[in-house]
Each structure stands twice: as C-alpha cells, then as structure tokens.
Amino acid sequence: MKKRQIIDRIVFVLLILSGLDLGFLGLFQWDLIGTIFGHMSALTRVIYVLMGAAAVFRFIVWSKMKLKQSR
C-alpha cells in the first residue's frame, strides 16, 4: 500500500472519531474519547491533537484539489 493511502486512511478514521466524539458531546454531554482513554490523560490529549491535525490536513488537501480544478 502506498504511503499516501495509509495516511489518507488514518486521517479518515481520525475524522470519523472526531465527528462521533463531537456529536456525542453535543447531544448527550458524553465524551467518547475521554471515556475510552481517560479524561484528559496524556493519551487523550495526543488523540485530540491528532484529530485536529487530521482536519487541518484534510482541509489543505481539499483546498489544493479545488485550486487544481479551477485552473
């Protein structure tokens, strides 16, 4: 498997997890990631940072694709 495909799959999983976590948090005031990995443990904080980085990465990739399409 190509390196890019692996990164895309990891980003996809992180974005799904972050969407579920925020959805549960908004609807039920229940933190999925915090419950699984411990509320505000070091691992939980790392996962939150990775989820945020995945969103930024995906936005950058999406923006580059849009620029290529408009040319």
mmCIF file of the N, C-alpha and C atoms, coordinates in Angstrom:
data_MODEL
# 
_entry.id   MODEL 
# 
loop_
_atom_site.group_PDB 
_atom_site.id 
_atom_site.type_symbol 
_atom_site.label_atom_id 
_atom_site.label_alt_id 
_atom_site.label_comp_id 
_atom_site.label_asym_id 
_atom_site.label_entity_id 
_atom_site.label_seq_id 
_atom_site.pdbx_PDB_ins_code 
_atom_site.Cartn_x 
_atom_site.Cartn_y 
_atom_site.Cartn_z 
_atom_site.occupancy 
_atom_site.B_iso_or_equiv 
_atom_site.pdbx_formal_charge 
_atom_site.auth_seq_id 
_atom_site.auth_comp_id 
_atom_site.auth_asym_id 
_atom_site.auth_atom_id 
_atom_site.pdbx_PDB_model_num 
ATOM 1   N N  . MET A 1 1  ? 0.845   -1.180 0.000   1.00 0.00 ? 1  MET A N  1 
ATOM 2   C CA . MET A 1 1  ? 0.000   0.000  0.000   1.00 0.00 ? 1  MET A CA 1 
ATOM 3   C C  . MET A 1 1  ? 0.890   1.242  0.000   1.00 0.00 ? 1  MET A C  1 
ATOM 4   N N  . LYS A 1 2  ? 0.491   2.214  -0.750  1.00 0.00 ? 2  LYS A N  1 
ATOM 5   C CA . LYS A 1 2  ? 1.269   3.442  -0.822  1.00 0.00 ? 2  LYS A CA 1 
ATOM 6   C C  . LYS A 1 2  ? 1.187   4.222  0.484   1.00 0.00 ? 2  LYS A C  1 
ATOM 7   N N  . LYS A 1 3  ? 2.245   4.991  0.739   1.00 0.00 ? 3  LYS A N  1 
ATOM 8   C CA . LYS A 1 3  ? 2.309   5.799  1.962   1.00 0.00 ? 3  LYS A CA 1 
ATOM 9   C C  . LYS A 1 3  ? 1.131   6.769  2.032   1.00 0.00 ? 3  LYS A C  1 
ATOM 10  N N  . ARG A 1 4  ? 0.785   7.364  0.900   1.00 0.00 ? 4  ARG A N  1 
ATOM 11  C CA . ARG A 1 4  ? -0.315  8.343  0.863   1.00 0.00 ? 4  ARG A CA 1 
ATOM 12  C C  . ARG A 1 4  ? -1.651  7.681  1.207   1.00 0.00 ? 4  ARG A C  1 
ATOM 13  N N  . GLN A 1 5  ? -1.858  6.451  0.740   1.00 0.00 ? 5  GLN A N  1 
ATOM 14  C CA . GLN A 1 5  ? -3.098  5.745  1.044   1.00 0.00 ? 5  GLN A CA 1 
ATOM 15  C C  . GLN A 1 5  ? -3.215  5.452  2.533   1.00 0.00 ? 5  GLN A C  1 
ATOM 16  N N  . ILE A 1 6  ? -2.101  5.099  3.158   1.00 0.00 ? 6  ILE A N  1 
ATOM 17  C CA . ILE A 1 6  ? -2.108  4.830  4.596   1.00 0.00 ? 6  ILE A CA 1 
ATOM 18  C C  . ILE A 1 6  ? -2.455  6.100  5.363   1.00 0.00 ? 6  ILE A C  1 
ATOM 19  N N  . ILE A 1 7  ? -1.830  7.208  4.983   1.00 0.00 ? 7  ILE A N  1 
ATOM 20  C CA . ILE A 1 7  ? -2.106  8.492  5.646   1.00 0.00 ? 7  ILE A CA 1 
ATOM 21  C C  . ILE A 1 7  ? -3.568  8.879  5.452   1.00 0.00 ? 7  ILE A C  1 
ATOM 22  N N  . ASP A 1 8  ? -4.093  8.705  4.246   1.00 0.00 ? 8  ASP A N  1 
ATOM 23  C CA . ASP A 1 8  ? -5.494  9.047  3.986   1.00 0.00 ? 8  ASP A CA 1 
ATOM 24  C C  . ASP A 1 8  ? -6.441  8.204  4.837   1.00 0.00 ? 8  ASP A C  1 
ATOM 25  N N  . ARG A 1 9  ? -6.132  6.939  5.025   1.00 0.00 ? 9  ARG A N  1 
ATOM 26  C CA . ARG A 1 9  ? -6.988  6.079  5.851   1.00 0.00 ? 9  ARG A CA 1 
ATOM 27  C C  . ARG A 1 9  ? -6.928  6.482  7.321   1.00 0.00 ? 9  ARG A C  1 
ATOM 28  N N  . ILE A 1 10 ? -5.742  6.812  7.797   1.00 0.00 ? 10 ILE A N  1 
ATOM 29  C CA . ILE A 1 10 ? -5.599  7.261  9.184   1.00 0.00 ? 10 ILE A CA 1 
ATOM 30  C C  . ILE A 1 10 ? -6.372  8.563  9.397   1.00 0.00 ? 10 ILE A C  1 
ATOM 31  N N  . VAL A 1 11 ? -6.240  9.496  8.458   1.00 0.00 ? 11 VAL A N  1 
ATOM 32  C CA . VAL A 1 11 ? -6.960  10.769 8.537   1.00 0.00 ? 11 VAL A CA 1 
ATOM 33  C C  . VAL A 1 11 ? -8.461  10.518 8.530   1.00 0.00 ? 11 VAL A C  1 
ATOM 34  N N  . PHE A 1 12 ? -8.920  9.617  7.672   1.00 0.00 ? 12 PHE A N  1 
ATOM 35  C CA . PHE A 1 12 ? -10.341 9.294  7.595   1.00 0.00 ? 12 PHE A CA 1 
ATOM 36  C C  . PHE A 1 12 ? -10.860 8.777  8.937   1.00 0.00 ? 12 PHE A C  1 
ATOM 37  N N  . VAL A 1 13 ? -10.140 7.844  9.542   1.00 0.00 ? 13 VAL A N  1 
ATOM 38  C CA . VAL A 1 13 ? -10.552 7.280  10.834  1.00 0.00 ? 13 VAL A CA 1 
ATOM 39  C C  . VAL A 1 13 ? -10.571 8.363  11.914  1.00 0.00 ? 13 VAL A C  1 
ATOM 40  N N  . LEU A 1 14 ? -9.544  9.215  11.933  1.00 0.00 ? 14 LEU A N  1 
ATOM 41  C CA . LEU A 1 14 ? -9.496  10.287 12.929  1.00 0.00 ? 14 LEU A CA 1 
ATOM 42  C C  . LEU A 1 14 ? -10.649 11.272 12.750  1.00 0.00 ? 14 LEU A C  1 
ATOM 43  N N  . LEU A 1 15 ? -11.014 11.572 11.505  1.00 0.00 ? 15 LEU A N  1 
ATOM 44  C CA . LEU A 1 15 ? -12.123 12.493 11.264  1.00 0.00 ? 15 LEU A CA 1 
ATOM 45  C C  . LEU A 1 15 ? -13.459 11.873 11.666  1.00 0.00 ? 15 LEU A C  1 
ATOM 46  N N  . ILE A 1 16 ? -13.635 10.586 11.411  1.00 0.00 ? 16 ILE A N  1 
ATOM 47  C CA . ILE A 1 16 ? -14.858 9.904  11.845  1.00 0.00 ? 16 ILE A CA 1 
ATOM 48  C C  . ILE A 1 16 ? -14.945 9.911  13.375  1.00 0.00 ? 16 ILE A C  1 
ATOM 49  N N  . LEU A 1 17 ? -13.823 9.584  14.044  1.00 0.00 ? 17 LEU A N  1 
ATOM 50  C CA . LEU A 1 17 ? -13.807 9.594  15.511  1.00 0.00 ? 17 LEU A CA 1 
ATOM 51  C C  . LEU A 1 17 ? -14.117 10.981 16.064  1.00 0.00 ? 17 LEU A C  1 
ATOM 52  N N  . SER A 1 18 ? -13.534 12.005 15.462  1.00 0.00 ? 18 SER A N  1 
ATOM 53  C CA . SER A 1 18 ? -13.775 13.350 15.980  1.00 0.00 ? 18 SER A CA 1 
ATOM 54  C C  . SER A 1 18 ? -15.222 13.772 15.744  1.00 0.00 ? 18 SER A C  1 
ATOM 55  N N  . GLY A 1 19 ? -15.793 13.386 14.611  1.00 0.00 ? 19 GLY A N  1 
ATOM 56  C CA . GLY A 1 19 ? -17.195 13.694 14.358  1.00 0.00 ? 19 GLY A CA 1 
ATOM 57  C C  . GLY A 1 19 ? -18.116 13.000 15.347  1.00 0.00 ? 19 GLY A C  1 
ATOM 58  N N  . LEU A 1 20 ? -17.845 11.724 15.610  1.00 0.00 ? 20 LEU A N  1 
ATOM 59  C CA . LEU A 1 20 ? -18.643 10.992 16.590  1.00 0.00 ? 20 LEU A CA 1 
ATOM 60  C C  . LEU A 1 20 ? -18.482 11.588 17.991  1.00 0.00 ? 20 LEU A C  1 
ATOM 61  N N  . ASP A 1 21 ? -17.249 11.902 18.352  1.00 0.00 ? 21 ASP A N  1 
ATOM 62  C CA . ASP A 1 21 ? -16.981 12.467 19.671  1.00 0.00 ? 21 ASP A CA 1 
ATOM 63  C C  . ASP A 1 21 ? -17.722 13.789 19.857  1.00 0.00 ? 21 ASP A C  1 
ATOM 64  N N  . LEU A 1 22 ? -17.635 14.664 18.866  1.00 0.00 ? 22 LEU A N  1 
ATOM 65  C CA . LEU A 1 22 ? -18.324 15.955 18.981  1.00 0.00 ? 22 LEU A CA 1 
ATOM 66  C C  . LEU A 1 22 ? -19.838 15.790 18.953  1.00 0.00 ? 22 LEU A C  1 
ATOM 67  N N  . GLY A 1 23 ? -20.327 14.843 18.168  1.00 0.00 ? 23 GLY A N  1 
ATOM 68  C CA . GLY A 1 23 ? -21.768 14.587 18.131  1.00 0.00 ? 23 GLY A CA 1 
ATOM 69  C C  . GLY A 1 23 ? -22.283 14.097 19.471  1.00 0.00 ? 23 GLY A C  1 
ATOM 70  N N  . PHE A 1 24 ? -21.575 13.123 20.068  1.00 0.00 ? 24 PHE A N  1 
ATOM 71  C CA . PHE A 1 24 ? -21.975 12.632 21.390  1.00 0.00 ? 24 PHE A CA 1 
ATOM 72  C C  . PHE A 1 24 ? -21.859 13.726 22.438  1.00 0.00 ? 24 PHE A C  1 
ATOM 73  N N  . LEU A 1 25 ? -20.822 14.527 22.326  1.00 0.00 ? 25 LEU A N  1 
ATOM 74  C CA . LEU A 1 25 ? -20.632 15.612 23.289  1.00 0.00 ? 25 LEU A CA 1 
ATOM 75  C C  . LEU A 1 25 ? -21.774 16.625 23.197  1.00 0.00 ? 25 LEU A C  1 
ATOM 76  N N  . GLY A 1 26 ? -22.147 16.986 21.976  1.00 0.00 ? 26 GLY A N  1 
ATOM 77  C CA . GLY A 1 26 ? -23.223 17.954 21.795  1.00 0.00 ? 26 GLY A CA 1 
ATOM 78  C C  . GLY A 1 26 ? -24.597 17.420 22.170  1.00 0.00 ? 26 GLY A C  1 
ATOM 79  N N  . LEU A 1 27 ? -24.860 16.159 21.830  1.00 0.00 ? 27 LEU A N  1 
ATOM 80  C CA . LEU A 1 27 ? -26.185 15.593 22.091  1.00 0.00 ? 27 LEU A CA 1 
ATOM 81  C C  . LEU A 1 27 ? -26.365 15.103 23.523  1.00 0.00 ? 27 LEU A C  1 
ATOM 82  N N  . PHE A 1 28 ? -25.355 14.441 24.045  1.00 0.00 ? 28 PHE A N  1 
ATOM 83  C CA . PHE A 1 28 ? -25.509 13.755 25.321  1.00 0.00 ? 28 PHE A CA 1 
ATOM 84  C C  . PHE A 1 28 ? -24.550 14.234 26.415  1.00 0.00 ? 28 PHE A C  1 
ATOM 85  N N  . GLN A 1 29 ? -23.711 15.219 26.091  1.00 0.00 ? 29 GLN A N  1 
ATOM 86  C CA . GLN A 1 29 ? -22.674 15.686 27.017  1.00 0.00 ? 29 GLN A CA 1 
ATOM 87  C C  . GLN A 1 29 ? -21.809 14.525 27.489  1.00 0.00 ? 29 GLN A C  1 
ATOM 88  N N  . TRP A 1 30 ? -21.468 13.646 26.541  1.00 0.00 ? 30 TRP A N  1 
ATOM 89  C CA . TRP A 1 30 ? -20.665 12.452 26.813  1.00 0.00 ? 30 TRP A CA 1 
ATOM 90  C C  . TRP A 1 30 ? -19.450 12.452 25.896  1.00 0.00 ? 30 TRP A C  1 
ATOM 91  N N  . ASP A 1 31 ? -18.272 12.422 26.483  1.00 0.00 ? 31 ASP A N  1 
ATOM 92  C CA . ASP A 1 31 ? -17.014 12.475 25.752  1.00 0.00 ? 31 ASP A CA 1 
ATOM 93  C C  . ASP A 1 31 ? -16.544 11.055 25.444  1.00 0.00 ? 31 ASP A C  1 
ATOM 94  N N  . LEU A 1 32 ? -16.708 10.627 24.209  1.00 0.00 ? 32 LEU A N  1 
ATOM 95  C CA . LEU A 1 32 ? -16.360 9.271  23.790  1.00 0.00 ? 32 LEU A CA 1 
ATOM 96  C C  . LEU A 1 32 ? -14.871 8.987  23.975  1.00 0.00 ? 32 LEU A C  1 
ATOM 97  N N  . ILE A 1 33 ? -14.026 9.857  23.469  1.00 0.00 ? 33 ILE A N  1 
ATOM 98  C CA . ILE A 1 33 ? -12.575 9.648  23.544  1.00 0.00 ? 33 ILE A CA 1 
ATOM 99  C C  . ILE A 1 33 ? -12.111 9.695  24.997  1.00 0.00 ? 33 ILE A C  1 
ATOM 100 N N  . GLY A 1 34 ? -12.623 10.638 25.761  1.00 0.00 ? 34 GLY A N  1 
ATOM 101 C CA . GLY A 1 34 ? -12.270 10.732 27.177  1.00 0.00 ? 34 GLY A CA 1 
ATOM 102 C C  . GLY A 1 34 ? -12.685 9.505  27.958  1.00 0.00 ? 34 GLY A C  1 
ATOM 103 N N  . THR A 1 35 ? -13.839 8.955  27.632  1.00 0.00 ? 35 THR A N  1 
ATOM 104 C CA . THR A 1 35 ? -14.312 7.755  28.313  1.00 0.00 ? 35 THR A CA 1 
ATOM 105 C C  . THR A 1 35 ? -13.428 6.555  27.987  1.00 0.00 ? 35 THR A C  1 
ATOM 106 N N  . ILE A 1 36 ? -13.031 6.433  26.743  1.00 0.00 ? 36 ILE A N  1 
ATOM 107 C CA . ILE A 1 36 ? -12.223 5.284  26.323  1.00 0.00 ? 36 ILE A CA 1 
ATOM 108 C C  . ILE A 1 36 ? -10.798 5.381  26.869  1.00 0.00 ? 36 ILE A C  1 
ATOM 109 N N  . PHE A 1 37 ? -10.175 6.546  26.747  1.00 0.00 ? 37 PHE A N  1 
ATOM 110 C CA . PHE A 1 37 ? -8.749  6.679  27.050  1.00 0.00 ? 37 PHE A CA 1 
ATOM 111 C C  . PHE A 1 37 ? -8.448  7.410  28.361  1.00 0.00 ? 37 PHE A C  1 
ATOM 112 N N  . GLY A 1 38 ? -9.469  7.822  29.084  1.00 0.00 ? 38 GLY A N  1 
ATOM 113 C CA . GLY A 1 38 ? -9.244  8.528  30.342  1.00 0.00 ? 38 GLY A CA 1 
ATOM 114 C C  . GLY A 1 38 ? -9.372  10.022 30.129  1.00 0.00 ? 38 GLY A C  1 
ATOM 115 N N  . HIS A 1 39 ? -10.194 10.641 30.929  1.00 0.00 ? 39 HIS A N  1 
ATOM 116 C CA . HIS A 1 39 ? -10.453 12.077 30.752  1.00 0.00 ? 39 HIS A CA 1 
ATOM 117 C C  . HIS A 1 39 ? -9.185  12.892 30.977  1.00 0.00 ? 39 HIS A C  1 
ATOM 118 N N  . MET A 1 40 ? -8.790  13.565 29.933  1.00 0.00 ? 40 MET A N  1 
ATOM 119 C CA . MET A 1 40 ? -7.634  14.456 29.877  1.00 0.00 ? 40 MET A CA 1 
ATOM 120 C C  . MET A 1 40 ? -6.329  13.783 30.300  1.00 0.00 ? 40 MET A C  1 
ATOM 121 N N  . SER A 1 41 ? -6.208  12.516 29.986  1.00 0.00 ? 41 SER A N  1 
ATOM 122 C CA . SER A 1 41 ? -4.911  11.853 30.153  1.00 0.00 ? 41 SER A CA 1 
ATOM 123 C C  . SER A 1 41 ? -3.998  12.333 29.032  1.00 0.00 ? 41 SER A C  1 
ATOM 124 N N  . ALA A 1 42 ? -2.742  12.014 29.134  1.00 0.00 ? 42 ALA A N  1 
ATOM 125 C CA . ALA A 1 42 ? -1.796  12.409 28.089  1.00 0.00 ? 42 ALA A CA 1 
ATOM 126 C C  . ALA A 1 42 ? -2.181  11.791 26.745  1.00 0.00 ? 42 ALA A C  1 
ATOM 127 N N  . LEU A 1 43 ? -2.615  10.534 26.757  1.00 0.00 ? 43 LEU A N  1 
ATOM 128 C CA . LEU A 1 43 ? -3.014  9.863  25.519  1.00 0.00 ? 43 LEU A CA 1 
ATOM 129 C C  . LEU A 1 43 ? -4.237  10.527 24.899  1.00 0.00 ? 43 LEU A C  1 
ATOM 130 N N  . THR A 1 44 ? -5.194  10.898 25.719  1.00 0.00 ? 44 THR A N  1 
ATOM 131 C CA . THR A 1 44 ? -6.390  11.578 25.218  1.00 0.00 ? 44 THR A CA 1 
ATOM 132 C C  . THR A 1 44 ? -6.019  12.897 24.553  1.00 0.00 ? 44 THR A C  1 
ATOM 133 N N  . ARG A 1 45 ? -5.128  13.633 25.182  1.00 0.00 ? 45 ARG A N  1 
ATOM 134 C CA . ARG A 1 45 ? -4.702  14.916 24.604  1.00 0.00 ? 45 ARG A CA 1 
ATOM 135 C C  . ARG A 1 45 ? -3.987  14.710 23.275  1.00 0.00 ? 45 ARG A C  1 
ATOM 136 N N  . VAL A 1 46 ? -3.166  13.680 23.183  1.00 0.00 ? 46 VAL A N  1 
ATOM 137 C CA . VAL A 1 46 ? -2.474  13.370 21.922  1.00 0.00 ? 46 VAL A CA 1 
ATOM 138 C C  . VAL A 1 46 ? -3.496  13.024 20.839  1.00 0.00 ? 46 VAL A C  1 
ATOM 139 N N  . ILE A 1 47 ? -4.498  12.233 21.195  1.00 0.00 ? 47 ILE A N  1 
ATOM 140 C CA . ILE A 1 47 ? -5.532  11.868 20.219  1.00 0.00 ? 47 ILE A CA 1 
ATOM 141 C C  . ILE A 1 47 ? -6.290  13.101 19.754  1.00 0.00 ? 47 ILE A C  1 
ATOM 142 N N  . TYR A 1 48 ? -6.624  14.011 20.672  1.00 0.00 ? 48 TYR A N  1 
ATOM 143 C CA . TYR A 1 48 ? -7.304  15.251 20.281  1.00 0.00 ? 48 TYR A CA 1 
ATOM 144 C C  . TYR A 1 48 ? -6.439  16.079 19.329  1.00 0.00 ? 48 TYR A C  1 
ATOM 145 N N  . VAL A 1 49 ? -5.152  16.159 19.610  1.00 0.00 ? 49 VAL A N  1 
ATOM 146 C CA . VAL A 1 49 ? -4.243  16.900 18.725  1.00 0.00 ? 49 VAL A CA 1 
ATOM 147 C C  . VAL A 1 49 ? -4.197  16.236 17.356  1.00 0.00 ? 49 VAL A C  1 
ATOM 148 N N  . LEU A 1 50 ? -4.127  14.915 17.314  1.00 0.00 ? 50 LEU A N  1 
ATOM 149 C CA . LEU A 1 50 ? -4.110  14.197 16.038  1.00 0.00 ? 50 LEU A CA 1 
ATOM 150 C C  . LEU A 1 50 ? -5.417  14.392 15.268  1.00 0.00 ? 50 LEU A C  1 
ATOM 151 N N  . MET A 1 51 ? -6.538  14.432 15.976  1.00 0.00 ? 51 MET A N  1 
ATOM 152 C CA . MET A 1 51 ? -7.818  14.662 15.311  1.00 0.00 ? 51 MET A CA 1 
ATOM 153 C C  . MET A 1 51 ? -7.861  16.068 14.706  1.00 0.00 ? 51 MET A C  1 
ATOM 154 N N  . GLY A 1 52 ? -7.355  17.038 15.431  1.00 0.00 ? 52 GLY A N  1 
ATOM 155 C CA . GLY A 1 52 ? -7.292  18.399 14.890  1.00 0.00 ? 52 GLY A CA 1 
ATOM 156 C C  . GLY A 1 52 ? -6.349  18.498 13.710  1.00 0.00 ? 52 GLY A C  1 
ATOM 157 N N  . ALA A 1 53 ? -5.209  17.829 13.811  1.00 0.00 ? 53 ALA A N  1 
ATOM 158 C CA . ALA A 1 53 ? -4.244  17.830 12.703  1.00 0.00 ? 53 ALA A CA 1 
ATOM 159 C C  . ALA A 1 53 ? -4.823  17.148 11.481  1.00 0.00 ? 53 ALA A C  1 
ATOM 160 N N  . ALA A 1 54 ? -5.614  16.098 11.688  1.00 0.00 ? 54 ALA A N  1 
ATOM 161 C CA . ALA A 1 54 ? -6.251  15.403 10.566  1.00 0.00 ? 54 ALA A CA 1 
ATOM 162 C C  . ALA A 1 54 ? -7.220  16.336 9.840   1.00 0.00 ? 54 ALA A C  1 
ATOM 163 N N  . ALA A 1 55 ? -7.957  17.139 10.597  1.00 0.00 ? 55 ALA A N  1 
ATOM 164 C CA . ALA A 1 55 ? -8.890  18.080 9.983   1.00 0.00 ? 55 ALA A CA 1 
ATOM 165 C C  . ALA A 1 55 ? -8.143  19.142 9.175   1.00 0.00 ? 55 ALA A C  1 
ATOM 166 N N  . VAL A 1 56 ? -7.063  19.649 9.731   1.00 0.00 ? 56 VAL A N  1 
ATOM 167 C CA . VAL A 1 56 ? -6.261  20.653 9.013   1.00 0.00 ? 56 VAL A CA 1 
ATOM 168 C C  . VAL A 1 56 ? -5.646  20.033 7.760   1.00 0.00 ? 56 VAL A C  1 
ATOM 169 N N  . PHE A 1 57 ? -5.109  18.828 7.889   1.00 0.00 ? 57 PHE A N  1 
ATOM 170 C CA . PHE A 1 57 ? -4.517  18.126 6.740   1.00 0.00 ? 57 PHE A CA 1 
ATOM 171 C C  . PHE A 1 57 ? -5.555  17.943 5.633   1.00 0.00 ? 57 PHE A C  1 
ATOM 172 N N  . ARG A 1 58 ? -6.743  17.483 6.005   1.00 0.00 ? 58 ARG A N  1 
ATOM 173 C CA . ARG A 1 58 ? -7.792  17.240 5.010   1.00 0.00 ? 58 ARG A CA 1 
ATOM 174 C C  . ARG A 1 58 ? -8.228  18.541 4.362   1.00 0.00 ? 58 ARG A C  1 
ATOM 175 N N  . PHE A 1 59 ? -8.308  19.616 5.124   1.00 0.00 ? 59 PHE A N  1 
ATOM 176 C CA . PHE A 1 59 ? -8.682  20.913 4.562   1.00 0.00 ? 59 PHE A CA 1 
ATOM 177 C C  . PHE A 1 59 ? -7.644  21.382 3.548   1.00 0.00 ? 59 PHE A C  1 
ATOM 178 N N  . ILE A 1 60 ? -6.366  21.205 3.864   1.00 0.00 ? 60 ILE A N  1 
ATOM 179 C CA . ILE A 1 60 ? -5.304  21.608 2.939   1.00 0.00 ? 60 ILE A CA 1 
ATOM 180 C C  . ILE A 1 60 ? -5.378  20.799 1.659   1.00 0.00 ? 60 ILE A C  1 
ATOM 181 N N  . VAL A 1 61 ? -5.563  19.483 1.781   1.00 0.00 ? 61 VAL A N  1 
ATOM 182 C CA . VAL A 1 61 ? -5.671  18.631 0.593   1.00 0.00 ? 61 VAL A CA 1 
ATOM 183 C C  . VAL A 1 61 ? -6.880  19.032 -0.236  1.00 0.00 ? 61 VAL A C  1 
ATOM 184 N N  . TRP A 1 62 ? -8.006  19.284 0.417   1.00 0.00 ? 62 TRP A N  1 
ATOM 185 C CA . TRP A 1 62 ? -9.215  19.696 -0.286  1.00 0.00 ? 62 TRP A CA 1 
ATOM 186 C C  . TRP A 1 62 ? -9.008  21.032 -1.010  1.00 0.00 ? 62 TRP A C  1 
ATOM 187 N N  . SER A 1 63 ? -8.335  21.975 -0.336  1.00 0.00 ? 63 SER A N  1 
ATOM 188 C CA . SER A 1 63 ? -8.076  23.286 -0.944  1.00 0.00 ? 63 SER A CA 1 
ATOM 189 C C  . SER A 1 63 ? -7.188  23.152 -2.175  1.00 0.00 ? 63 SER A C  1 
ATOM 190 N N  . LYS A 1 64 ? -6.175  22.310 -2.099  1.00 0.00 ? 64 LYS A N  1 
ATOM 191 C CA . LYS A 1 64 ? -5.297  22.105 -3.255  1.00 0.00 ? 64 LYS A CA 1 
ATOM 192 C C  . LYS A 1 64 ? -6.051  21.466 -4.410  1.00 0.00 ? 64 LYS A C  1 
ATOM 193 N N  . MET A 1 65 ? -6.949  20.549 -4.111  1.00 0.00 ? 65 MET A N  1 
ATOM 194 C CA . MET A 1 65 ? -7.745  19.925 -5.167  1.00 0.00 ? 65 MET A CA 1 
ATOM 195 C C  . MET A 1 65 ? -8.653  20.945 -5.837  1.00 0.00 ? 65 MET A C  1 
ATOM 196 N N  . LYS A 1 66 ? -9.250  21.826 -5.056  1.00 0.00 ? 66 LYS A N  1 
ATOM 197 C CA . LYS A 1 66 ? -10.122 22.863 -5.595  1.00 0.00 ? 66 LYS A CA 1 
ATOM 198 C C  . LYS A 1 66 ? -9.339  23.828 -6.489  1.00 0.00 ? 66 LYS A C  1 
ATOM 199 N N  . LEU A 1 67 ? -8.105  24.177 -6.087  1.00 0.00 ? 67 LEU A N  1 
ATOM 200 C CA . LEU A 1 67 ? -7.293  25.075 -6.898  1.00 0.00 ? 67 LEU A CA 1 
ATOM 201 C C  . LEU A 1 67 ? -6.932  24.428 -8.226  1.00 0.00 ? 67 LEU A C  1 
ATOM 202 N N  . LYS A 1 68 ? -6.611  23.145 -8.213  1.00 0.00 ? 68 LYS A N  1 
ATOM 203 C CA . LYS A 1 68 ? -6.297  22.447 -9.457  1.00 0.00 ? 68 LYS A CA 1 
ATOM 204 C C  . LYS A 1 68 ? -7.491  22.376 -10.389 1.00 0.00 ? 68 LYS A C  1 
ATOM 205 N N  . GLN A 1 69 ? -8.675  22.181 -9.842  1.00 0.00 ? 69 GLN A N  1 
ATOM 206 C CA . GLN A 1 69 ? -9.881  22.100 -10.644 1.00 0.00 ? 69 GLN A CA 1 
ATOM 207 C C  . GLN A 1 69 ? -10.239 23.436 -11.270 1.00 0.00 ? 69 GLN A C  1 
ATOM 208 N N  . SER A 1 70 ? -9.932  24.518 -10.595 1.00 0.00 ? 70 SER A N  1 
ATOM 209 C CA . SER A 1 70 ? -10.315 25.842 -11.105 1.00 0.00 ? 70 SER A CA 1 
ATOM 210 C C  . SER A 1 70 ? -9.361  26.355 -12.191 1.00 0.00 ? 70 SER A C  1 
ATOM 211 N N  . ARG A 1 71 ? -8.230  25.695 -12.341 1.00 0.00 ? 71 ARG A N  1 
ATOM 212 C CA . ARG A 1 71 ? -7.269  26.156 -13.354 1.00 0.00 ? 71 ARG A CA 1 
ATOM 213 C C  . ARG A 1 71 ? -7.590  25.626 -14.695 1.00 0.00 ? 71 ARG A C  1 
# 
